């Protein structure tokens, strides 16, 4: 099984996701948001499936630091902001082929591992 994990290394749920897949001997490709921002095309998949309500972490320090609490944008504008400021996203973002998850989704990951 090959998975791609997006997030930052010091995030608790990202570390749990990495550990989960490594324990199951999955090939893990990790993309650290602090080193490289995600591409617009990659994030678009997550926005199309989940929308900004599930993707944007309105409790994150970066979200509050940017003063976005009162912002009401459409998905396209949130996508642009997330490409520039990926630390406002709920983490981890995990992709296995066309399957996607947001946040710590252990039940879904177990289904993937069972296949």
Secondary structure, DSSP 4 states (H G I P E B T S, - for coil): -EEEEEE-TT-HHHHHHHHHHHHTT-EEEEEETTTSPPPHHHHHHHHHHHHHHHHB-TTSHHHHHTT-TT----HHHHHHHHHH-GGGB-S-EEEETTEEEES--HHHHHHHHH-
